[in-house]
């Protein structure tokens, strides 16, 4: 396996080529999400770092990539590309969170889950709207979930408990412990 650095088809300009019988060429990007973006893998990793670790806005990342990345000049990258990468990362995070929530409920045999609710009165143009935050926290691991609702009826709370708390869990609330 040799690395071809002058490839015109790939943004990184790097392909792996079999110098044996098969003569196949393949990029590290092949069949991955990185193939979707027209920047190098290093640039993509830098943008992902800015998103996850620094929480930079699209404008800040665009300026950083265009002007501050090296002493000899920046990278020609549009704000639209940075926004596309940010949107893709948010989608990945959302899918992962939803999958994890569906996969594992809080609590279980021998675990305590604490539940509480908090009322919010938010001023709007049409007056004051009432919202409730219903939160759950697993005491042993500090895993948590929260829901925003404008309906605090018993049926709604029971639905949140059924979605969030596993069977045989000790449920602690301010009303019953």
C-alpha positions in Angstrom: 0.0 0.0 0.0 1.4 3.4 -1.0 0.0 6.9 -0.5 -0.5 9.0 -3.6 -0.3 12.7 -2.6 -1.2 14.3 -6.0 -4.7 13.0 -6.4 -7.0 15.5 -8.1 -10.3 13.7 -7.1 -9.9 14.2 -3.3 -9.8 17.4 -1.3 -7.0 16.0 0.9 -5.1 15.0 -2.3 -4.3 11.7 -0.7 -5.3 8.2 -1.9 -4.1 4.8 -0.8 -3.1 2.7 -3.7 -2.4 -1.0 -3.8 0.9 -1.5 -5.6 0.3 -5.2 -6.0 -2.0 -7.2 -8.2 -5.3 -5.3 -7.7 -4.2 -1.7 -8.5 -7.2 -0.3 -6.5 -7.1 3.2 -5.2 -9.2 4.3 -2.2 -9.4 7.4 0.0 -9.7 7.4 3.8 -12.9 9.4 3.2 -14.5 6.6 1.1 -18.0 5.7 2.5 -17.8 8.1 5.4 -19.5 11.4 6.3 -16.2 13.2 5.5 -16.7 12.6 1.8 -19.6 15.1 1.9 -17.5 18.1 2.7 -15.1 19.9 0.3 -12.4 20.5 2.8 -9.4 18.5 4.1 -9.9 16.2 7.0 -7.7 18.4 9.1 -9.9 21.4 8.4 -13.0 19.3 9.2 -11.5 18.2 12.5 -10.6 21.8 13.4 -14.2 22.9 12.8 -15.6 20.0 14.8 -13.2 20.9 17.6 -14.4 24.5 17.5 -18.0 23.2 17.6 -17.7 20.7 20.5 -15.0 22.1 22.6 -15.1 25.8 22.1 -18.7 26.4 21.2 -17.7 29.0 18.6 -20.4 30.6 16.4 -20.3 30.0 12.6 -19.0 33.6 12.0 -16.1 33.1 14.5 -15.1 29.8 13.0 -15.2 31.3 9.5 -13.0 34.1 10.6 -10.6 31.7 12.4 -10.4 29.5 9.4 -10.0 32.4 6.9 -7.5 34.6 8.8 -6.1 33.0 11.9 -5.2 29.4 11.0 -1.6 30.0 9.9 1.0 32.7 9.5 1.0 32.5 5.7 -2.7 33.0 5.2 -6.0 31.4 5.8 -8.2 28.9 4.1 -10.7 29.7 1.4 -13.9 28.4 3.1 -17.4 29.8 2.9 -19.6 30.4 5.9 -22.1 28.2 4.2 -19.7 25.2 4.4 -19.1 25.9 8.1 -22.8 26.1 8.7 -23.3 22.8 6.8 -20.8 21.1 9.0 -22.4 22.6 12.2 -25.8 21.4 11.0 -24.4 17.9 10.3 -22.8 17.7 13.8 -26.1 18.8 15.5 -27.9 16.1 13.5 -25.4 13.5 14.7 -25.7 14.7 18.3 -29.5 14.6 18.2 -29.6 11.1 16.7 -27.2 9.9 19.4 -29.1 11.5 22.3 -32.4 10.1 21.0 -30.9 6.6 20.5 -29.4 6.7 24.1 -32.7 7.9 25.6 -34.7 5.1 23.9 -32.1 2.5 24.8 -31.7 3.0 28.5 -34.1 4.4 31.1 -33.0 5.9 34.3 -32.9 3.7 37.4 -33.5 0.0 37.8 -33.5 -2.4 40.7 -31.7 -0.9 43.7 -31.5 2.6 42.1 -33.1 5.9 43.2 -34.4 8.4 40.8 -35.4 11.8 42.1 -38.2 13.7 40.3 -39.1 17.3 40.7 -41.0 20.0 38.8 -40.6 23.7 38.5 -43.1 26.3 37.3 -42.0 29.0 34.9 -44.1 32.1 34.2 -42.8 33.6 30.9 -43.9 37.1 29.8 -45.0 37.2 26.2 -46.7 39.8 24.0 -50.0 38.1 24.7 -49.5 38.1 28.5 -48.0 35.5 30.8 -47.6 31.9 29.8 -47.1 29.1 32.3 -44.7 26.3 31.6 -43.4 23.4 33.7 -40.0 21.7 33.7 -40.3 18.1 34.9 -36.8 16.7 35.8 -35.4 13.4 36.7 -32.0 12.5 38.1 -30.5 9.1 38.9 -28.9 9.6 42.3 -26.1 7.0 41.9 -24.8 8.1 38.5 -26.2 11.7 38.1 -27.7 10.8 34.7 -30.6 13.1 34.1 -33.5 14.0 31.8 -35.8 17.0 31.7 -39.1 17.8 29.9 -40.8 21.1 29.2 -44.6 21.0 29.3 -47.5 23.3 29.7 -49.7 20.5 31.1 -48.9 19.3 34.6 -51.8 16.9 35.0 -51.3 13.4 36.6 -51.6 11.7 33.2 -48.8 13.8 31.8 -46.5 13.2 34.7 -47.3 9.4 34.5 -46.3 9.5 30.8 -43.0 11.2 31.6 -42.3 8.6 34.4 -43.1 5.7 32.1 -40.8 7.1 29.3 -37.9 7.9 31.7 -37.8 5.6 34.7 -37.1 1.9 34.6 -39.2 -0.7 36.5 -38.3 -1.6 40.1 -36.8 1.9 40.6 -37.3 3.8 43.9 -38.9 7.0 42.7 -38.5 10.0 45.1 -40.5 13.1 44.7 -41.0 16.2 47.0 -44.5 14.8 47.7 -43.6 11.2 48.4 -40.3 9.7 49.5 
